[in-house]
Amino acid sequence: MLENIRSILIGITEEGDADERSSALAYGLSLARHADAHVTVQAASLKLTVPYTFVRTFAEGLVAAENRRVDALARTVADASRRAAAASGLACTTQAPQLAYPALIRSFTALARSHDLTVLDAEPIALAVDRGVIEAVLMDSGRPLIVVPQGREAFAGDRIVVAWDGSAKAARALNDALPFLRAAGQVELVSVTGEKDLAHTVPGAEIAPHLARHGVTVDVLALPAIDGDVAETLRNHARLTRADMIVMGAYVHSRLREMVLGGTTQSLLKSAPVPLFLSS
C-alpha cells in the first residue's frame, strides 16, 4: 500500500468530443486502489458563451444546445466514475460543474488544495484548455500532480526515474514523491549533464543518504544530455529502463509578467513515455 496518500483528485475537462477517452480516470482509480484512498472526480464541462451582442440572437440557441450536450457528457463521465469506484470498493465523490474557462481553472485549483495529489490527462497542445488546467494546478495548488499520457490506464510504480539537478524544485518533487519511492522496487536518481552548470547544486550522491533514511535505496546516475536536450535524455532513459514514472520539479518562469513553464517541463508535457509526477 502507498503510505500517506489518502485523497486523490481526478480532473477531466469535457469539451464536446464524445469519443475522447480519459486515461487519467482509469489511472487515478487504479492508483486509488493501490493506496486505498478516497477519490474525487471532477468532470467539468467547458461552458461556451456568446461574447458579442450583435450575433447573440442568431447564436445563443446553438450555444445553449452545445452547452447542454457537453454538460450531459460530463455528467455521464461522473456517473460512470462513481460506478467504477464502487465496483472497486472505493469511496468516491463526483462533481460535474459547467463552468466558463476562468472559473473552471479556479475550481480545479481550489479543489486540488484539499487533496494529496491530482491526476490529469496529458495535453500536448500548449494553448489547449487541459494544458491550462495542468499549469494552474502546478503553479497555484501547492500540491503534486501526476500527468498521464494517453494509453497509460493502470497504475504501476515499481521502476521510478527521478530527474535530479540539485535545485529547490527537484528537492520538493523528491520529497512529495516519497510515498511512491518507498513503495518502488527500483529508484534511479538521474542527473543530466552538459546542458547547464550543476557545480553549485547538491549532487545526487549527497541526497542519497537522505533517501536511505526514508527507506529508499537509489542508484545515482549521471547521463550526458542528448544533443543538449534534457527532456529527450530523460525520455530515452525512461524507455530503455522501462520506467513506470518520472519524478521531476516543474520549472516556472516569469516572462513579461506571465508565468510560463520551463522548456524541459513543456517538452515532457508535450511527449512523455510514462506518467509524470510533478511538483513546483
Secondary structure, 3 states (H helix, E strand, C coil): CCCCCCEEEEEEEECCCCCCCCHHHHHHHHHHHHHCCEEEEEEEEECCCCCCHHHHHHHHHHHHHHHHHHHHHHHHHHHHHHHHHHHCCCCEEEECCEECHHHHHHHHHHHHCCCCEEEEECCCCCCCHHHHHHHHHHHHCCCCEEEECCCCCCCCCCEEEEECCCCHHHHHHHHHCHHHHHHCCEEEEEEEECCCCCCCCCCHHHHHHHHHHCCCCEEEEEEECECCEHHHHHHHHHHHHCCCEEEEECCEEEECCEEEECHHHHHHHHCCCCCEEEEC
